[in-house]
Amino acid sequence: MGIRLLLIILALWALYIIVRRYLSRSIDSGNRQENNTTDNMVQCKVCNTYLPESEALIKEGDFFCSEAHLIAGNDES
């Protein structure tokens, strides 16, 4: 009886380890896919600095790196 109990405990422990590794790998691969996304680089109309499109301010199809340049860009038009 003692050997059977020991074998059952070892089998459950091995199953736990396998499931835990499988879940951690699937979570890690999901994080890698999110981190590999790239963002288009755009150029500020005023200072010509490049920045990611997601961080740029857009007005009438032009990109700006800051609110001050957004206002300055509108003054030039």
PDB file with SEQRES, HELIX, SHEET and CRYST1 records, atoms N, CA, C and O in Angstrom:
SEQRES   1 A   77  MET GLY ILE ARG LEU LEU LEU ILE ILE LEU ALA LEU TRP          
SEQRES   2 A   77  ALA LEU TYR ILE ILE VAL ARG ARG TYR LEU SER ARG SER          
SEQRES   3 A   77  ILE ASP SER GLY ASN ARG GLN GLU ASN ASN THR THR ASP          
SEQRES   4 A   77  ASN MET VAL GLN CYS LYS VAL CYS ASN THR TYR LEU PRO          
SEQRES   5 A   77  GLU SER GLU ALA LEU ILE LYS GLU GLY ASP PHE PHE CYS          
SEQRES   6 A   77  SER GLU ALA HIS LEU ILE ALA GLY ASN ASP GLU SER              
HELIX    1 AA1 GLY A    2  ASN A   35  1                                  34    
HELIX    2 AA2 GLU A   53  GLU A   55  5                                   3    
HELIX    3 AA3 GLU A   67  GLU A   76  1                                  10    
SHEET    1 AA1 2 MET A  41  GLN A  43  0                                        
SHEET    2 AA1 2 TYR A  50  PRO A  52 -1                                        
SHEET    1 AA2 2 LEU A  57  LYS A  59  0                                        
SHEET    2 AA2 2 ASP A  62  PHE A  64 -1                                        
CRYST1    1.000    1.000    1.000  90.00  90.00  90.00 P 1           1          
ATOM      1  N   MET A   1       0.825  -1.200   0.000  1.00  0.00           N  
ATOM      2  CA  MET A   1       0.000   0.000   0.000  1.00  0.00           C  
ATOM      3  C   MET A   1       0.864   1.258   0.000  1.00  0.00           C  
ATOM      4  O   MET A   1       0.537   2.236  -0.672  1.00  0.00           O  
ATOM      5  N   GLY A   2       1.963   1.236   0.748  1.00  0.00           N  
ATOM      6  CA  GLY A   2       2.838   2.394   0.847  1.00  0.00           C  
ATOM      7  C   GLY A   2       3.508   2.721  -0.482  1.00  0.00           C  
ATOM      8  O   GLY A   2       3.679   3.893  -0.819  1.00  0.00           O  
ATOM      9  N   ILE A   3       3.887   1.697  -1.234  1.00  0.00           N  
ATOM     10  CA  ILE A   3       4.538   1.923  -2.525  1.00  0.00           C  
ATOM     11  C   ILE A   3       3.540   2.494  -3.523  1.00  0.00           C  
ATOM     12  O   ILE A   3       3.887   3.387  -4.296  1.00  0.00           O  
ATOM     13  N   ARG A   4       2.312   1.997  -3.519  1.00  0.00           N  
ATOM     14  CA  ARG A   4       1.277   2.540  -4.425  1.00  0.00           C  
ATOM     15  C   ARG A   4       1.020   4.007  -4.130  1.00  0.00           C  
ATOM     16  O   ARG A   4       0.924   4.818  -5.050  1.00  0.00           O  
ATOM     17  N   LEU A   5       0.908   4.352  -2.863  1.00  0.00           N  
ATOM     18  CA  LEU A   5       0.671   5.752  -2.479  1.00  0.00           C  
ATOM     19  C   LEU A   5       1.830   6.629  -2.937  1.00  0.00           C  
ATOM     20  O   LEU A   5       1.619   7.728  -3.449  1.00  0.00           O  
ATOM     21  N   LEU A   6       3.053   6.140  -2.752  1.00  0.00           N  
ATOM     22  CA  LEU A   6       4.230   6.876  -3.193  1.00  0.00           C  
ATOM     23  C   LEU A   6       4.230   7.057  -4.715  1.00  0.00           C  
ATOM     24  O   LEU A   6       4.552   8.142  -5.199  1.00  0.00           O  
ATOM     25  N   LEU A   7       3.879   6.030  -5.467  1.00  0.00           N  
ATOM     26  CA  LEU A   7       3.821   6.128  -6.925  1.00  0.00           C  
ATOM     27  C   LEU A   7       2.723   7.093  -7.373  1.00  0.00           C  
ATOM     28  O   LEU A   7       2.918   7.843  -8.329  1.00  0.00           O  
ATOM     29  N   ILE A   8       1.601   7.086  -6.711  1.00  0.00           N  
ATOM     30  CA  ILE A   8       0.512   8.012  -7.050  1.00  0.00           C  
ATOM     31  C   ILE A   8       0.947   9.448  -6.783  1.00  0.00           C  
ATOM     32  O   ILE A   8       0.700  10.338  -7.597  1.00  0.00           O  
ATOM     33  N   ILE A   9       1.590   9.670  -5.652  1.00  0.00           N  
ATOM     34  CA  ILE A   9       2.077  11.020  -5.322  1.00  0.00           C  
ATOM     35  C   ILE A   9       3.111  11.477  -6.344  1.00  0.00           C  
ATOM     36  O   ILE A   9       3.066  12.626  -6.783  1.00  0.00           O  
ATOM     37  N   LEU A  10       4.036  10.612  -6.732  1.00  0.00           N  
ATOM     38  CA  LEU A  10       5.044  10.958  -7.735  1.00  0.00           C  
ATOM     39  C   LEU A  10       4.407  11.248  -9.099  1.00  0.00           C  
ATOM     40  O   LEU A  10       4.836  12.166  -9.798  1.00  0.00           O  
ATOM     41  N   ALA A  11       3.390  10.471  -9.480  1.00  0.00           N  
ATOM     42  CA  ALA A  11       2.711  10.693 -10.753  1.00  0.00           C  
ATOM     43  C   ALA A  11       1.977  12.033 -10.742  1.00  0.00           C  
ATOM     44  O   ALA A  11       2.012  12.766 -11.730  1.00  0.00           O  
ATOM     45  N   LEU A  12       1.316  12.355  -9.635  1.00  0.00           N  
ATOM     46  CA  LEU A  12       0.621  13.647  -9.534  1.00  0.00           C  
ATOM     47  C   LEU A  12       1.611  14.808  -9.557  1.00  0.00           C  
ATOM     48  O   LEU A  12       1.347  15.843 -10.168  1.00  0.00           O  
ATOM     49  N   TRP A  13       2.751  14.632  -8.890  1.00  0.00           N  
ATOM     50  CA  TRP A  13       3.773  15.670  -8.885  1.00  0.00           C  
ATOM     51  C   TRP A  13       4.337  15.896 -10.293  1.00  0.00           C  
ATOM     52  O   TRP A  13       4.527  17.037 -10.715  1.00  0.00           O  
ATOM     53  N   ALA A  14       4.602  14.800 -11.015  1.00  0.00           N  
ATOM     54  CA  ALA A  14       5.110  14.903 -12.391  1.00  0.00           C  
ATOM     55  C   ALA A  14       4.079  15.573 -13.292  1.00  0.00           C  
ATOM     56  O   ALA A  14       4.436  16.394 -14.137  1.00  0.00           O  
ATOM     57  N   LEU A  15       2.818  15.233 -13.122  1.00  0.00           N  
ATOM     58  CA  LEU A  15       1.760  15.860 -13.906  1.00  0.00           C  
ATOM     59  C   LEU A  15       1.683  17.360 -13.620  1.00  0.00           C  
ATOM     60  O   LEU A  15       1.498  18.167 -14.531  1.00  0.00           O  
ATOM     61  N   TYR A  16       1.827  17.718 -12.357  1.00  0.00           N  
ATOM     62  CA  TYR A  16       1.826  19.130 -11.972  1.00  0.00           C  
ATOM     63  C   TYR A  16       2.980  19.880 -12.643  1.00  0.00           C  
ATOM     64  O   TYR A  16       2.778  20.972 -13.172  1.00  0.00           O  
ATOM     65  N   ILE A  17       4.163  19.315 -12.627  1.00  0.00           N  
ATOM     66  CA  ILE A  17       5.337  19.948 -13.254  1.00  0.00           C  
ATOM     67  C   ILE A  17       5.118  20.114 -14.757  1.00  0.00           C  
ATOM     68  O   ILE A  17       5.421  21.173 -15.307  1.00  0.00           O  
ATOM     69  N   ILE A  18       4.605  19.102 -15.416  1.00  0.00           N  
ATOM     70  CA  ILE A  18       4.376  19.159 -16.860  1.00  0.00           C  
ATOM     71  C   ILE A  18       3.361  20.243 -17.210  1.00  0.00           C  
ATOM     72  O   ILE A  18       3.575  21.023 -18.137  1.00  0.00           O  
ATOM     73  N   VAL A  19       2.272  20.290 -16.477  1.00  0.00           N  
ATOM     74  CA  VAL A  19       1.234  21.297 -16.749  1.00  0.00           C  
ATOM     75  C   VAL A  19       1.781  22.698 -16.484  1.00  0.00           C  
ATOM     76  O   VAL A  19       1.520  23.617 -17.260  1.00  0.00           O  
ATOM     77  N   ARG A  20       2.529  22.871 -15.405  1.00  0.00           N  
ATOM     78  CA  ARG A  20       3.088  24.188 -15.081  1.00  0.00           C  
ATOM     79  C   ARG A  20       4.050  24.665 -16.168  1.00  0.00           C  
ATOM     80  O   ARG A  20       4.012  25.838 -16.541  1.00  0.00           O  
ATOM     81  N   ARG A  21       4.898  23.799 -16.677  1.00  0.00           N  
ATOM     82  CA  ARG A  21       5.827  24.177 -17.754  1.00  0.00           C  
ATOM     83  C   ARG A  21       5.085  24.513 -19.042  1.00  0.00           C  
ATOM     84  O   ARG A  21       5.433  25.463 -19.743  1.00  0.00           O  
ATOM     85  N   TYR A  22       4.060  23.723 -19.343  1.00  0.00           N  
ATOM     86  CA  TYR A  22       3.285  23.984 -20.553  1.00  0.00           C  
ATOM     87  C   TYR A  22       2.606  25.353 -20.470  1.00  0.00           C  
ATOM     88  O   TYR A  22       2.621  26.113 -21.439  1.00  0.00           O  
ATOM     89  N   LEU A  23       2.017  25.667 -19.330  1.00  0.00           N  
ATOM     90  CA  LEU A  23       1.338  26.955 -19.179  1.00  0.00           C  
ATOM     91  C   LEU A  23       2.319  28.120 -19.219  1.00  0.00           C  
ATOM     92  O   LEU A  23       2.013  29.156 -19.810  1.00  0.00           O  
ATOM     93  N   SER A  24       3.487  27.976 -18.606  1.00  0.00           N  
ATOM     94  CA  SER A  24       4.459  29.065 -18.615  1.00  0.00           C  
ATOM     95  C   SER A  24       5.007  29.301 -20.024  1.00  0.00           C  
ATOM     96  O   SER A  24       5.275  30.444 -20.395  1.00  0.00           O  
ATOM     97  N   ARG A  25       5.173  28.250 -20.802  1.00  0.00           N  
ATOM     98  CA  ARG A  25       5.638  28.413 -22.186  1.00  0.00           C  
ATOM     99  C   ARG A  25       4.594  29.107 -23.040  1.00  0.00           C  
ATOM    100  O   ARG A  25       4.938  29.949 -23.868  1.00  0.00           O  
ATOM    101  N   SER A  26       3.330  28.772 -22.855  1.00  0.00           N  
ATOM    102  CA  SER A  26       2.288  29.407 -23.659  1.00  0.00           C  
ATOM    103  C   SER A  26       2.149  30.882 -23.286  1.00  0.00           C  
ATOM    104  O   SER A  26       1.877  31.707 -24.159  1.00  0.00           O  
ATOM    105  N   ILE A  27       2.326  31.228 -22.028  1.00  0.00           N  
ATOM    106  CA  ILE A  27       2.266  32.625 -21.606  1.00  0.00           C  
ATOM    107  C   ILE A  27       3.468  33.381 -22.156  1.00  0.00           C  
ATOM    108  O   ILE A  27       3.317  34.500 -22.647  1.00  0.00           O  
ATOM    109  N   ASP A  28       4.674  32.782 -22.082  1.00  0.00           N  
ATOM    110  CA  ASP A  28       5.883  33.425 -22.599  1.00  0.00           C  
ATOM    111  C   ASP A  28       5.790  33.674 -24.095  1.00  0.00           C  
ATOM    112  O   ASP A  28       6.189  34.740 -24.563  1.00  0.00           O  
ATOM    113  N   SER A  29       5.276  32.720 -24.853  1.00  0.00           N  
ATOM    114  CA  SER A  29       5.180  32.906 -26.297  1.00  0.00           C  
ATOM    115  C   SER A  29       4.170  34.005 -26.628  1.00  0.00           C  
ATOM    116  O   SER A  29       4.349  34.716 -27.617  1.00  0.00           O  
ATOM    117  N   GLY A  30       3.131  34.161 -25.838  1.00  0.00           N  
ATOM    118  CA  GLY A  30       2.170  35.245 -26.043  1.00  0.00           C  
ATOM    119  C   GLY A  30       2.802  36.593 -25.793  1.00  0.00           C  
ATOM    120  O   GLY A  30       2.523  37.545 -26.521  1.00  0.00           O  
ATOM    121  N   ASN A  31       3.654  36.702 -24.775  1.00  0.00           N  
ATOM    122  CA  ASN A  31       4.344  37.952 -24.489  1.00  0.00           C  
ATOM    123  C   ASN A  31       5.345  38.293 -25.579  1.00  0.00           C  
ATOM    124  O   ASN A  31       5.503  39.462 -25.928  1.00  0.00           O  
ATOM    125  N   ARG A  32       6.014  37.303 -26.115  1.00  0.00           N  
ATOM    126  CA  ARG A  32       6.983  37.561 -27.185  1.00  0.00           C  
ATOM    127  C   ARG A  32       6.300  38.099 -28.427  1.00  0.00           C  
ATOM    128  O   ARG A  32       6.840  38.980 -29.095  1.00  0.00           O  
ATOM    129  N   GLN A  33       5.137  37.589 -28.743  1.00  0.00           N  
ATOM    130  CA  GLN A  33       4.425  38.059 -29.924  1.00  0.00           C  
ATOM    131  C   GLN A  33       4.006  39.509 -29.750  1.00  0.00           C  
ATOM    132  O   GLN A  33       4.066  40.282 -30.707  1.00  0.00           O  
ATOM    133  N   GLU A  34       3.583  39.899 -28.551  1.00  0.00           N  
ATOM    134  CA  GLU A  34       3.186  41.281 -28.308  1.00  0.00           C  
ATOM    135  C   GLU A  34       4.376  42.218 -28.382  1.00  0.00           C  
ATOM    136  O   GLU A  34       4.247  43.333 -28.889  1.00  0.00           O  
ATOM    137  N   ASN A  35       5.529  41.794 -27.891  1.00  0.00           N  
ATOM    138  CA  ASN A  35       6.709  42.647 -27.879  1.00  0.00           C  
ATOM    139  C   ASN A  35       7.335  42.808 -29.254  1.00  0.00           C  
ATOM    140  O   ASN A  35       8.098  43.749 -29.470  1.00  0.00           O  
ATOM    141  N   ASN A  36       7.035  41.922 -30.181  1.00  0.00           N  
ATOM    142  CA  ASN A  36       7.628  41.998 -31.506  1.00  0.00           C  
ATOM    143  C   ASN A  36       6.895  42.946 -32.438  1.00  0.00           C  
ATOM    144  O   ASN A  36       7.322  43.140 -33.577  1.00  0.00           O  
ATOM    145  N   THR A  37       5.813  43.535 -31.985  1.00  0.00           N  
ATOM    146  CA  THR A  37       5.093  44.460 -32.852  1.00  0.00           C  
ATOM    147  C   THR A  37       5.914  45.728 -33.015  1.00  0.00           C  
ATOM    148  O   THR A  37       6.515  46.220 -32.060  1.00  0.00           O  
ATOM    149  N   THR A  38       5.933  46.248 -34.226  1.00  0.00           N  
ATOM    150  CA  THR A  38       6.685  47.464 -34.490  1.00  0.00           C  
ATOM    151  C   THR A  38       5.724  48.588 -34.818  1.00  0.00           C  
ATOM    152  O   THR A  38       4.594  48.351 -35.245  1.00  0.00           O  
ATOM    153  N   ASP A  39       6.172  49.790 -34.619  1.00  0.00           N  
ATOM    154  CA  ASP A  39       5.360  50.973 -34.863  1.00  0.00           C  
ATOM    155  C   ASP A  39       6.031  51.784 -35.967  1.00  0.00           C  
ATOM    156  O   ASP A  39       7.257  51.893 -35.991  1.00  0.00           O  
ATOM    157  N   ASN A  40       5.263  52.340 -36.860  1.00  0.00           N  
ATOM    158  CA  ASN A  40       5.823  53.160 -37.926  1.00  0.00           C  
ATOM    159  C   ASN A  40       6.426  54.425 -37.332  1.00  0.00           C  
ATOM    160  O   ASN A  40       5.876  55.019 -36.405  1.00  0.00           O  
ATOM    161  N   MET A  41       7.553  54.818 -37.877  1.00  0.00           N  
ATOM    162  CA  MET A  41       8.196  56.054 -37.447  1.00  0.00           C  
ATOM    163  C   MET A  41       7.731  57.179 -38.356  1.00  0.00           C  
ATOM    164  O   MET A  41       7.684  57.029 -39.577  1.00  0.00           O  
ATOM    165  N   VAL A  42       7.388  58.309 -37.748  1.00  0.00           N  
ATOM    166  CA  VAL A  42       6.941  59.481 -38.499  1.00  0.00           C  
ATOM    167  C   VAL A  42       7.807  60.671 -38.110  1.00  0.00           C  
ATOM    168  O   VAL A  42       8.486  60.650 -37.083  1.00  0.00           O  
ATOM    169  N   GLN A  43       7.774  61.699 -38.934  1.00  0.00           N  
ATOM    170  CA  GLN A  43       8.640  62.855 -38.733  1.00  0.00           C  
ATOM    171  C   GLN A  43       7.816  64.068 -38.323  1.00  0.00           C  
ATOM    172  O   GLN A  43       6.790  64.370 -38.932  1.00  0.00           O  
ATOM    173  N   CYS A  44       8.275  64.758 -37.283  1.00  0.00           N  
ATOM    174  CA  CYS A  44       7.619  65.982 -36.831  1.00  0.00           C  
ATOM    175  C   CYS A  44       7.759  67.036 -37.920  1.00  0.00           C  
ATOM    176  O   CYS A  44       8.843  67.222 -38.472  1.00  0.00           O  
ATOM    177  N   LYS A  45       6.677  67.719 -38.228  1.00  0.00           N  
ATOM    178  CA  LYS A  45       6.669  68.731 -39.287  1.00  0.00           C  
ATOM    179  C   LYS A  45       7.541  69.933 -38.928  1.00  0.00           C  
ATOM    180  O   LYS A  45       8.087  70.579 -39.822  1.00  0.00           O  
ATOM    181  N   VAL A  46       7.683  70.246 -37.636  1.00  0.00           N  
ATOM    182  CA  VAL A  46       8.409  71.444 -37.214  1.00  0.00           C  
ATOM    183  C   VAL A  46       9.906  71.180 -37.038  1.00  0.00           C  
ATOM    184  O   VAL A  46      10.729  71.891 -37.615  1.00  0.00           O  
ATOM    185  N   CYS A  47      10.268  70.155 -36.241  1.00  0.00           N  
ATOM    186  CA  CYS A  47      11.685  69.945 -35.921  1.00  0.00           C  
ATOM    187  C   CYS A  47      12.311  68.767 -36.664  1.00  0.00           C  
ATOM    188  O   CYS A  47      13.501  68.499 -36.497  1.00  0.00           O  
ATOM    189  N   ASN A  48      11.532  68.062 -37.477  1.00  0.00           N  
ATOM    190  CA  ASN A  48      12.000  66.924 -38.274  1.00  0.00           C  
ATOM    191  C   ASN A  48      12.521  65.756 -37.433  1.00  0.00           C  
ATOM    192  O   ASN A  48      13.290  64.935 -37.935  1.00  0.00           O  
ATOM    193  N   THR A  49      12.122  65.670 -36.184  1.00  0.00           N  
ATOM    194  CA  THR A  49      12.492  64.555 -35.322  1.00  0.00           C  
ATOM    195  C   THR A  49      11.593  63.369 -35.629  1.00  0.00           C  
ATOM    196  O   THR A  49      10.393  63.532 -35.849  1.00  0.00           O  
ATOM    197  N   TYR A  50      12.180  62.168 -35.643  1.00  0.00           N  
ATOM    198  CA  TYR A  50      11.393  60.961 -35.862  1.00  0.00           C  
ATOM    199  C   TYR A  50      10.895  60.419 -34.525  1.00  0.00           C  
ATOM    200  O   TYR A  50      11.620  60.424 -33.529  1.00  0.00           O  
ATOM    201  N   LEU A  51       9.656  59.956 -34.520  1.00  0.00           N  
ATOM    202  CA  LEU A  51       9.069  59.366 -33.330  1.00  0.00           C  
ATOM    203  C   LEU A  51       8.050  58.326 -33.753  1.00  0.00           C  
ATOM    204  O   LEU A  51       7.562  58.364 -34.882  1.00  0.00           O  
ATOM    205  N   PRO A  52       7.716  57.386 -32.854  1.00  0.00           N  
ATOM    206  CA  PRO A  52       6.712  56.370 -33.198  1.00  0.00           C  
ATOM    207  C   PRO A  52       5.356  57.023 -33.479  1.00  0.00           C  
ATOM    208  O   PRO A  52       4.965  57.981 -32.813  1.00  0.00           O  
ATOM    209  N   GLU A  53       4.665  56.497 -34.454  1.00  0.00           N  
ATOM    210  CA  GLU A  53       3.372  57.059 -34.846  1.00  0.00           C  
ATOM    211  C   GLU A  53       2.376  57.045 -33.684  1.00  0.00           C  
ATOM    212  O   GLU A  53       1.524  57.928 -33.588  1.00  0.00           O  
ATOM    213  N   SER A  54       2.480  56.063 -32.817  1.00  0.00           N  
ATOM    214  CA  SER A  54       1.553  55.970 -31.693  1.00  0.00           C  
ATOM    215  C   SER A  54       1.759  57.101 -30.683  1.00  0.00           C  
ATOM    216  O   SER A  54       0.846  57.399 -29.913  1.00  0.00           O  
ATOM    217  N   GLU A  55       2.928  57.736 -30.668  1.00  0.00           N  
ATOM    218  CA  GLU A  55       3.206  58.831 -29.746  1.00  0.00           C  
ATOM    219  C   GLU A  55       3.023  60.198 -30.390  1.00  0.00           C  
ATOM    220  O   GLU A  55       3.038  61.211 -29.691  1.00  0.00           O  
ATOM    221  N   ALA A  56       2.852  60.246 -31.695  1.00  0.00           N  
ATOM    222  CA  ALA A  56       2.770  61.517 -32.412  1.00  0.00           C  
ATOM    223  C   ALA A  56       1.379  62.135 -32.292  1.00  0.00           C  
ATOM    224  O   ALA A  56       0.375  61.439 -32.138  1.00  0.00           O  
ATOM    225  N   LEU A  57       1.355  63.451 -32.367  1.00  0.00           N  
ATOM    226  CA  LEU A  57       0.101  64.193 -32.449  1.00  0.00           C  
ATOM    227  C   LEU A  57      -0.161  64.449 -33.930  1.00  0.00           C  
ATOM    228  O   LEU A  57       0.755  64.815 -34.666  1.00  0.00           O  
ATOM    229  N   ILE A  58      -1.392  64.263 -34.368  1.00  0.00           N  
ATOM    230  CA  ILE A  58      -1.714  64.374 -35.790  1.00  0.00           C  
ATOM    231  C   ILE A  58      -2.737  65.476 -35.986  1.00  0.00           C  
ATOM    232  O   ILE A  58      -3.749  65.539 -35.289  1.00  0.00           O  
ATOM    233  N   LYS A  59      -2.458  66.340 -36.942  1.00  0.00           N  
ATOM    234  CA  LYS A  59      -3.390  67.409 -37.294  1.00  0.00           C  
ATOM    235  C   LYS A  59      -3.356  67.561 -38.806  1.00  0.00           C  
ATOM    236  O   LYS A  59      -2.315  67.883 -39.380  1.00  0.00           O  
ATOM    237  N   GLU A  60      -4.483  67.332 -39.444  1.00  0.00           N  
ATOM    238  CA  GLU A  60      -4.641  67.475 -40.895  1.00  0.00           C  
ATOM    239  C   GLU A  60      -3.581  66.686 -41.672  1.00  0.00           C  
ATOM    240  O   GLU A  60      -3.049  67.165 -42.673  1.00  0.00           O  
ATOM    241  N   GLY A  61      -3.288  65.486 -41.203  1.00  0.00           N  
ATOM    242  CA  GLY A  61      -2.347  64.615 -41.902  1.00  0.00           C  
ATOM    243  C   GLY A  61      -0.888  64.881 -41.593  1.00  0.00           C  
ATOM    244  O   GLY A  61      -0.022  64.151 -42.077  1.00  0.00           O  
ATOM    245  N   ASP A  62      -0.584  65.897 -40.806  1.00  0.00           N  
ATOM    246  CA  ASP A  62       0.797  66.197 -40.416  1.00  0.00           C  
ATOM    247  C   ASP A  62       1.049  65.662 -39.004  1.00  0.00           C  
ATOM    248  O   ASP A  62       0.140  65.603 -38.176  1.00  0.00           O  
ATOM    249  N   PHE A  63       2.301  65.274 -38.749  1.00  0.00           N  
ATOM    250  CA  PHE A  63       2.674  64.707 -37.455  1.00  0.00           C  
ATOM    251  C   PHE A  63       3.501  65.712 -36.670  1.00  0.00           C  
ATOM    252  O   PHE A  63       4.304  66.456 -37.232  1.00  0.00           O  
ATOM    253  N   PHE A  64       3.286  65.718 -35.354  1.00  0.00           N  
ATOM    254  CA  PHE A  64       4.001  66.628 -34.461  1.00  0.00           C  
ATOM    255  C   PHE A  64       4.452  65.869 -33.231  1.00  0.00           C  
ATOM    256  O   PHE A  64       3.763  64.963 -32.763  1.00  0.00           O  
ATOM    257  N   CYS A  65       5.635  66.248 -32.697  1.00  0.00           N  
ATOM    258  CA  CYS A  65       6.190  65.542 -31.543  1.00  0.00           C  
ATOM    259  C   CYS A  65       5.674  66.087 -30.219  1.00  0.00           C  
ATOM    260  O   CYS A  65       5.753  65.400 -29.200  1.00  0.00           O  
ATOM    261  N   SER A  66       5.150  67.301 -30.214  1.00  0.00           N  
ATOM    262  CA  SER A  66       4.660  67.880 -28.966  1.00  0.00           C  
ATOM    263  C   SER A  66       3.520  68.844 -29.266  1.00  0.00           C  
ATOM    264  O   SER A  66       3.269  69.207 -30.414  1.00  0.00           O  
ATOM    265  N   GLU A  67       2.845  69.242 -28.205  1.00  0.00           N  
ATOM    266  CA  GLU A  67       1.738  70.184 -28.363  1.00  0.00           C  
ATOM    267  C   GLU A  67       2.245  71.557 -28.809  1.00  0.00           C  
ATOM    268  O   GLU A  67       1.576  72.256 -29.569  1.00  0.00           O  
ATOM    269  N   ALA A  68       3.433  71.935 -28.329  1.00  0.00           N  
ATOM    270  CA  ALA A  68       4.018  73.214 -28.732  1.00  0.00           C  
ATOM    271  C   ALA A  68       4.293  73.228 -30.240  1.00  0.00           C  
ATOM    272  O   ALA A  68       4.058  74.238 -30.904  1.00  0.00           O  
ATOM    273  N   HIS A  69       4.790  72.113 -30.780  1.00  0.00           N  
ATOM    274  CA  HIS A  69       5.045  72.054 -32.210  1.00  0.00           C  
ATOM    275  C   HIS A  69       3.752  71.957 -33.000  1.00  0.00           C  
ATOM    276  O   HIS A  69       3.690  72.417 -34.141  1.00  0.00           O  
ATOM    277  N   LEU A  70       2.729  71.371 -32.419  1.00  0.00           N  
ATOM    278  CA  LEU A  70       1.424  71.331 -33.065  1.00  0.00           C  
ATOM    279  C   LEU A  70       0.902  72.755 -33.254  1.00  0.00           C  
ATOM    280  O   LEU A  70       0.377  73.101 -34.312  1.00  0.00           O  
ATOM    281  N   ILE A  71       1.052  73.567 -32.220  1.00  0.00           N  
ATOM    282  CA  ILE A  71       0.603  74.973 -32.299  1.00  0.00           C  
ATOM    283  C   ILE A  71       1.495  75.751 -33.267  1.00  0.00           C  
ATOM    284  O   ILE A  71       0.998  76.536 -34.074  1.00  0.00           O  
ATOM    285  N   ALA A  72       2.826  75.532 -33.188  1.00  0.00           N  
ATOM    286  CA  ALA A  72       3.756  76.229 -34.087  1.00  0.00           C  
ATOM    287  C   ALA A  72       3.525  75.822 -35.527  1.00  0.00           C  
ATOM    288  O   ALA A  72       3.644  76.653 -36.427  1.00  0.00           O  
ATOM    289  N   GLY A  73       3.200  74.571 -35.763  1.00  0.00           N  
ATOM    290  CA  GLY A  73       2.940  74.098 -37.122  1.00  0.00           C  
ATOM    291  C   GLY A  73       1.685  74.715 -37.694  1.00  0.00           C  
ATOM    292  O   GLY A  73       1.620  74.976 -38.896  1.00  0.00           O  
ATOM    293  N   ASN A  74       0.694  74.951 -36.869  1.00  0.00           N  
ATOM    294  CA  ASN A  74      -0.530  75.600 -37.339  1.00  0.00           C  
ATOM    295  C   ASN A  74      -0.300  77.085 -37.619  1.00  0.00           C  
ATOM    296  O   ASN A  74      -0.950  77.654 -38.496  1.00  0.00           O  
ATOM    297  N   ASP A  75       0.617  77.718 -36.885  1.00  0.00           N  
ATOM    298  CA  ASP A  75       0.920  79.118 -37.110  1.00  0.00           C  
ATOM    299  C   ASP A  75       1.632  79.317 -38.449  1.00  0.00           C  
ATOM    300  O   ASP A  75       1.455  80.353 -39.090  1.00  0.00           O  
ATOM    301  N   GLU A  76       2.434  78.341 -38.877  1.00  0.00           N  
ATOM    302  CA  GLU A  76       3.166  78.446 -40.133  1.00  0.00           C  
ATOM    303  C   GLU A  76       2.240  78.345 -41.345  1.00  0.00           C  
ATOM    304  O   GLU A  76       2.534  78.903 -42.403  1.00  0.00           O  
ATOM    305  N   SER A  77       1.124  77.633 -41.191  1.00  0.00           N  
ATOM    306  CA  SER A  77       0.237  77.372 -42.324  1.00  0.00           C  
ATOM    307  C   SER A  77      -0.484  78.599 -42.778  1.00  0.00           C  
ATOM    308  O   SER A  77      -1.269  78.539 -43.725  1.00  0.00           O  
TER     309      SER A  77                                                      
END                                                                             
